[in-house]
Amino acid sequence: MNGLSPKRGLMIAAPRSGGGKTTLTLGLLRALADRGVRVAGAKSGPDYIDCAFHAAAARRDSVNLDSWAMPAALVSALAGGLSGELLIVEASMGLFDGAQEPAGATGASADIAAILGLPVILTLDVSGHAQTAAAIAKGCATYDPRIRIAGVVLNRVASERHRRLTAGAIEALGLPVLGVLPRQTDIALPERHLGLVQAAETADLDARLDALAGFVAAHVDLDRLTALAAPTRAGGERAALRPPGQRIAIARDAAFSFLYPHLLSGWRAAGAEIAFFSPLADEPPPVDADVCWLPGGYPELHAGRLAAASRFLDGLRRFAAHRPIHGECGGYMILGRALTDAEGVRHEMAGLLGVETSFQKRRMTLGYRRARLIADGPLGAKGEVRLGHEFHYATTTAQGDDPPLALAGDAYGSAEAPVGARRGLVSGSFFHVISEGAS
């Protein structure tokens, strides 16, 4: 992430999930990039899939910015490390949705807007109502004095009459309506159980992004919207997580792709070397690496191929005899004894940990984690705290006899409980680390 940091910025937000934030953000990024604007995207919150779409749309790097899992200085440093002249941050969930405390660090997108000084463009899904949208907009504009709603884009507008009623009521409040998106379903991006299908797997991604850009450019006043961008409070130096080694072997392919961009760039900036390898291509971790990292992803969709990848699995076992391996979520499952897929087929895995997991009976587990490490390992030293996020549908059918990796609580003050597992130089857990926390 090199180059001049963005000098001005905006946030695209909504009162709820599914309101049109992603459509508007991706359309704006591609449309502005096509105009020659040096625009960069970022995602508020821990969703690791969206950044790849931002990067593809803007043709520039994107990062996650999270007020619960990152101190404000790290948020500012990551935003300042992006290249470009204009920053567009896509909010998550509803604008004010997050944990109850601590104030200003709840994980809500409003916190990110406040930290960086970003005006907010509110995307309102007005299907099913008209003038009531003005009451929602007014509530959002007055709820949190730290932020400023600079304008509104209406989404899923049914007719000209619908537009007049809705836009008129909102503009009477003094809020400009910057665009009106009609109902349209043929430009939606494909989804699966963890959200959008990953950018690298999306067929005709450039064509889809071009279609979103055309749709947004036809219905939004781009000049008026970008003129509302304000100078960002971005910059500074702050590392998220110390590199786990000097030369880091990282699994990367369609089964292992959920690694936060800011971790990878931060490790490189700290002088670490990255060596990617593909388990789906039956590649073992490089023998000259001094640590191996298995990110999350979709191993359940490729369980048969991974179970049959003998060079990969044998390479993991040899690596683990002398050097550390850490697995997050999907990587954790691969390090275990077995993974049962959605059809109930059991697939033997590396057996480096005793855990067994299953997708036959799916159960969503979601939320922030504050984990205190029980022993030294790739994540850090005993007693240190790591902040992260957990999102998966797998269930644990057997934990095995391995001691836990950490004691973890959530963002709502739950009591610490054992999570993950460790055996010898191997460790893993379901949570994705985001940054170092205060011990």
C-alpha positions in Angstrom: 0.0 0.0 0.0 2.3 2.7 -1.3 1.7 6.2 -2.6 0.0 9.3 -1.3 -2.6 8.7 1.3 -6.2 9.8 0.6 -6.7 13.4 1.4 -10.5 13.4 1.3 -13.1 10.8 2.2 -16.7 9.7 2.5 -18.6 6.8 4.2 -21.4 4.9 2.4 -23.8 3.7 5.1 -27.4 2.6 5.7 -29.8 2.1 8.6 -29.6 -1.7 8.2 -28.0 -4.6 6.4 -29.1 -5.2 2.9 -29.9 -1.6 2.2 -27.7 -1.2 -0.9 -24.4 -0.1 0.5 -22.3 -2.6 -1.4 -24.1 -1.9 -4.7 -23.5 1.9 -4.3 -19.9 1.5 -3.0 -18.7 -0.8 -5.8 -20.5 1.2 -8.5 -18.9 4.4 -7.2 -15.4 2.9 -6.9 -15.5 1.6 -10.5 -17.2 4.6 -12.0 -14.8 7.1 -10.4 -11.8 5.0 -11.3 -13.0 4.9 -14.9 -13.1 8.7 -14.8 -9.5 8.8 -13.7 -10.1 9.5 -10.0 -7.5 7.9 -7.8 -10.1 6.4 -5.5 -9.5 3.7 -2.8 -12.0 1.7 -0.8 -12.1 0.4 2.7 -14.6 -1.7 4.7 -15.8 -0.8 8.2 -15.9 -4.0 10.3 -14.4 -7.4 10.1 -15.9 -8.7 6.8 -12.8 -10.0 5.0 -14.6 -10.7 1.7 -15.6 -7.1 0.7 -12.0 -5.7 0.5 -11.2 -7.9 -2.5 -14.2 -6.5 -4.3 -13.2 -2.9 -3.5 -9.7 -3.6 -4.8 -11.0 -5.1 -8.0 -13.5 -2.2 -8.5 -11.0 0.7 -7.7 -7.9 -1.2 -9.0 -6.2 -0.2 -5.7 -5.7 -1.9 -2.3 -8.5 -1.9 0.3 -8.4 -2.6 4.0 -10.7 -3.4 6.9 -11.1 -0.6 9.5 -12.6 -1.8 12.8 -13.1 0.4 15.9 -13.6 -2.6 18.3 -10.6 -4.7 17.2 -8.3 -1.7 16.4 -7.2 1.3 18.4 -8.0 4.6 16.8 -4.3 5.1 15.9 -4.3 1.9 13.9 -7.5 2.9 12.1 -5.9 6.2 11.1 -2.6 4.6 10.1 -4.3 1.9 7.9 -6.5 4.5 6.2 -3.5 6.8 5.7 -1.5 3.9 4.2 -3.9 3.5 1.2 -3.0 5.2 -2.0 -5.2 7.6 -3.9 -6.8 11.0 -3.5 -10.3 9.9 -2.4 -11.3 7.3 0.2 -14.7 5.6 0.2 -15.4 3.5 3.3 -18.3 1.0 3.1 -20.1 0.7 6.4 -21.3 -2.6 7.9 -24.8 -3.5 9.2 -26.7 -0.4 10.3 -24.6 2.8 10.8 -24.8 2.7 14.6 -24.8 -1.1 15.2 -22.1 -2.4 17.4 -21.3 -3.5 20.9 -22.6 -1.4 23.8 -19.1 -0.3 25.0 -16.5 1.1 25.2 -17.8 4.4 23.8 -16.2 5.3 20.5 -14.8 1.7 20.1 -18.0 -0.4 19.7 -17.3 -1.7 16.2 -20.0 0.5 14.8 -19.4 2.2 11.5 -20.2 5.5 13.1 -17.1 5.2 15.2 -14.9 4.9 12.0 -16.6 7.9 10.5 -15.9 9.9 13.7 -12.3 8.7 13.9 -11.5 9.7 10.3 -13.8 12.7 10.1 -15.8 11.2 7.2 -19.1 12.7 6.1 -21.7 10.0 5.7 -23.8 9.3 2.6 -26.9 7.5 3.7 -28.3 4.8 1.4 -32.0 4.4 2.1 -34.0 1.4 0.9 -37.4 3.0 0.4 -39.3 -0.1 -0.8 -42.6 -0.3 1.1 -42.7 3.3 2.3 -42.3 6.9 1.1 -42.2 10.0 3.3 -41.4 7.8 6.3 -37.9 7.6 4.8 -37.5 11.3 5.9 -38.1 10.3 9.5 -35.4 7.6 9.3 -33.0 10.0 7.7 -33.7 12.6 10.3 -33.2 10.1 13.1 -29.8 9.1 11.6 -28.8 12.7 11.2 -29.5 13.6 14.8 -28.7 10.4 16.7 -24.9 10.8 17.0 -23.4 14.3 17.3 -20.0 13.0 16.3 -21.0 12.4 12.7 -22.6 14.3 9.8 -25.1 12.9 7.3 -24.0 14.9 4.2 -26.5 13.4 1.7 -28.9 10.6 0.8 -29.1 8.1 -2.0 -32.5 6.5 -2.4 -32.6 2.8 -3.3 -35.3 0.5 -4.8 -37.5 3.4 -5.9 -40.6 2.0 -7.7 -41.8 5.0 -9.7 -41.5 8.7 -10.4 -44.3 9.4 -8.0 -42.5 7.3 -5.3 -39.4 9.4 -6.0 -41.2 12.7 -5.7 -42.8 11.8 -2.4 -39.7 10.4 -0.8 -37.1 12.9 -2.1 -39.3 15.8 -1.4 -39.8 14.9 2.3 -36.0 14.3 2.7 -35.0 17.5 1.0 -37.4 19.5 3.1 -35.1 18.5 6.1 -32.2 20.2 4.3 -30.6 16.9 3.3 -29.7 16.7 -0.4 -30.8 13.6 -2.3 -27.8 12.8 -4.5 -29.3 9.9 -6.4 -32.2 7.6 -7.0 -31.6 3.9 -7.7 -34.6 2.1 -9.2 -35.4 -1.5 -8.4 -33.1 -3.8 -10.3 -32.1 -7.4 -9.6 -30.0 -8.4 -12.5 -26.8 -6.7 -11.3 -26.6 -8.4 -7.9 -23.4 -10.2 -7.1 -23.6 -14.0 -6.3 -23.7 -15.1 -2.6 -23.0 -18.1 -0.5 -23.3 -18.9 3.2 -20.5 -16.5 4.4 -21.7 -13.7 2.2 -20.6 -12.8 -1.3 -18.8 -15.4 -3.4 -15.2 -14.3 -3.3 -14.0 -11.8 -5.9 -11.5 -14.3 -7.4 -14.2 -16.9 -7.9 -16.9 -14.5 -9.3 -17.5 -15.2 -13.0 -17.0 -12.2 -15.3 -16.2 -9.9 -12.3 -15.0 -7.0 -14.4 -18.2 -7.1 -16.5 -20.3 -7.2 -13.3 -18.4 -4.2 -11.8 -18.8 -2.3 -15.1 -22.5 -3.0 -14.9 -22.7 -1.7 -11.4 -20.7 1.4 -12.4 -23.0 2.1 -15.3 -26.0 1.7 -13.0 -24.7 4.0 -10.3 -23.4 6.6 -12.8 -26.8 6.7 -14.5 -28.7 7.4 -11.3 -26.3 9.2 -9.0 -24.8 12.7 -9.3 -21.2 11.7 -9.0 -19.8 15.2 -9.1 -22.2 16.4 -6.4 -21.5 13.4 -4.2 -17.7 13.5 -4.4 -17.8 17.3 -3.7 -19.1 16.4 -0.3 -16.0 14.5 0.7 -14.0 16.1 3.5 -10.3 16.0 4.6 -9.6 12.7 6.4 -7.9 12.4 9.8 -5.7 9.6 8.5 -2.0 8.9 8.8 0.6 7.8 11.3 2.5 4.6 12.0 1.0 1.6 13.8 1.5 -2.2 13.4 -1.5 -4.5 13.8 0.3 -7.7 14.6 4.0 -8.6 14.8 5.1 -11.1 12.0 5.0 -14.7 13.3 8.3 -15.3 11.5 10.9 -14.0 9.1 9.7 -16.2 6.2 6.0 -17.0 6.4 4.5 -19.8 4.3 0.8 -18.9 3.7 -1.7 -21.2 2.1 -3.6 -19.3 -0.6 -6.2 -20.6 -3.1 -9.9 -21.0 -3.3 -10.0 -23.0 -0.1 -7.7 -20.7 1.9 -8.3 -17.0 1.2 -9.5 -15.2 4.3 -6.4 -13.3 5.4 -6.9 -9.7 6.3 -5.0 -7.4 3.9 -3.6 -5.2 6.7 -1.9 -8.2 8.3 -0.2 -9.2 5.1 1.0 -5.7 4.2 2.0 -5.1 7.8 4.2 -8.2 7.9 5.8 -7.2 4.7 6.4 -3.7 6.0 8.1 -5.2 9.0 10.5 -7.0 6.8 8.9 -10.5 6.7 9.0 -12.5 3.5 5.8 -14.1 2.2 5.8 -17.5 0.4 2.4 -18.6 -0.9 1.5 -22.2 -1.6 -1.7 -23.9 -2.8 -3.0 -26.9 -0.9 -5.6 -27.5 -3.7 -2.7 -27.9 -6.1 -1.2 -30.4 -3.6 1.7 -28.2 -2.7 3.4 -28.6 0.7 4.5 -25.5 2.7 8.0 -24.4 1.4 10.7 -26.1 3.3 12.7 -22.8 3.7 9.9 -21.1 5.6 10.2 -20.8 9.4 6.4 -20.6 10.1 3.3 -21.8 8.3 -0.1 -20.0 8.4 -3.3 -21.6 7.2 -6.0 -18.9 6.8 -9.7 -19.4 6.8 -11.7 -19.9 3.6 -14.0 -22.6 2.3 -12.3 -25.9 2.9 -15.7 -27.6 3.3 -16.3 -27.0 -0.5 -13.0 -28.8 -1.3 -12.8 -31.3 1.5 -12.4 -34.3 -0.9 -9.5 -32.7 -2.8 -7.8 -31.6 0.4 -8.1 -35.1 2.0 -6.5 -36.6 -1.2 -3.7 -34.0 -1.3 -1.1 -36.3 0.2 1.9 -34.1 -0.7 0.2 -31.2 1.1 -0.8 -33.1 4.2 2.5 -35.0 4.5 4.3 -31.7 4.0 2.3 -30.2 6.9 3.3 -33.1 9.1 6.9 -32.8 8.3 6.9 -29.0 8.8 5.2 -29.4 12.2 8.0 -31.6 13.5 10.4 -28.7 13.6 8.6 -25.4 12.9 5.3 -23.7 14.0 2.0 -24.0 12.1 -1.1 -21.9 12.9 -4.6 -22.3 11.5 -7.5 -19.9 11.5 -11.0 -21.2 11.1 -10.8 -23.3 7.9 -7.1 -23.8 8.5 -7.9 -24.9 12.0 -10.3 -27.5 10.6 -7.7 -28.8 8.2 -5.2 -29.3 11.1 -7.7 -31.5 12.9 -8.5 -35.2 12.5 -11.5 -35.0 10.2 -13.9 -32.7 8.5 -17.5 -33.9 7.6 -19.0 -32.1 4.7 -22.6 -31.0 4.1 -23.5 -34.4 2.6 -22.3 -36.2 5.7 -19.1 -37.6 4.1 -16.2 -37.7 6.6 -12.8 -36.6 5.2 -9.6 -37.4 7.1 -7.4 -34.3 7.5 -3.8 -33.7 8.8 -4.4 -35.0 12.3 -2.0 -32.5 13.9 -4.7 -31.5 16.3 -7.5 -33.7 17.8 -10.4 -31.5 16.7 -13.1 -32.9 14.4 -15.6 -30.6 12.6 -18.8 -31.0 10.6 -21.0 -29.0 8.2 -23.7 -31.6 8.1 -25.6 -29.7 10.7 -24.7 -26.1 10.2 -24.9 -23.6 13.1 -23.8 -20.0 12.6 -21.2 -18.7 15.1 -20.5 -15.0 14.8 -18.9 -12.2 16.9 -15.8 -10.4 18.2 -13.3 -12.3 20.3 -10.8 -11.0 22.9 -8.4 -13.9 23.4 -5.7 -14.2 26.0 -3.0 -16.6 24.9 -2.2 -19.5 27.2 1.2 -20.4 25.8 3.8 -18.9 23.4 3.1 -19.5 19.7 2.8 -17.9 16.3 0.1 -15.5 17.6 2.3 -14.1 20.4 3.6 -14.8 23.9 1.8 -16.3 26.8 -0.5 -13.8 28.5 -0.7 -11.5 25.5 -4.2 -10.5 24.2 -5.3 -10.8 20.6 -8.4 -9.2 19.2 -10.3 -10.9 16.4 -13.6 -12.1 14.9 -15.3 -15.4 14.5 -17.7 -16.3 11.7 -18.4 -19.8 10.6 -21.1 -22.5 10.2 -19.1 -25.5 11.3 -19.8 -27.4 14.4 -17.2 -29.1 16.6 -18.1 -32.8 16.9 -15.0 -33.8 18.9 -12.4 -31.5 20.6 -9.8 -34.1 21.4 -7.4 -34.0 24.3 -5.2 -31.0 23.2 -5.0 -28.1 25.6 -6.7 -24.9 24.4 -4.9 -22.1 22.6 -6.4 -19.2 24.5 -9.1 -18.0 26.9 -11.6 -15.8 25.0 -14.5 -13.6 25.7 -16.7 -11.6 23.4 -17.6 -7.9 22.9 -20.5 -8.1 25.4 -18.5 -9.0 28.5 -19.0 -12.8 28.5 -16.8 -14.8 30.8 -13.6 -16.2 29.3 -13.8 -19.7 28.0 -11.2 -22.0 26.4 -10.9 -21.8 22.6 -8.9 -23.5 20.0 -6.2 -26.1 20.5 -2.4 -26.5 20.5 -0.1 -29.5 20.3 3.6 -29.2 20.1 4.4 -26.5 17.5 0.8 -26.6 16.0 -2.0 -24.3 17.1 -5.4 -23.2 15.8 -8.8 -21.7 16.6 -11.9 -20.5 14.9 -11.2 -16.8 15.4 -9.5 -14.6 12.8 -6.9 -12.4 14.5 -7.2 -8.7 13.6 -4.8 -6.9 16.0 -2.9 -7.0 19.2 -4.9 -5.9 22.2 -3.9 -4.5 25.6 -3.0 -7.3 28.0 
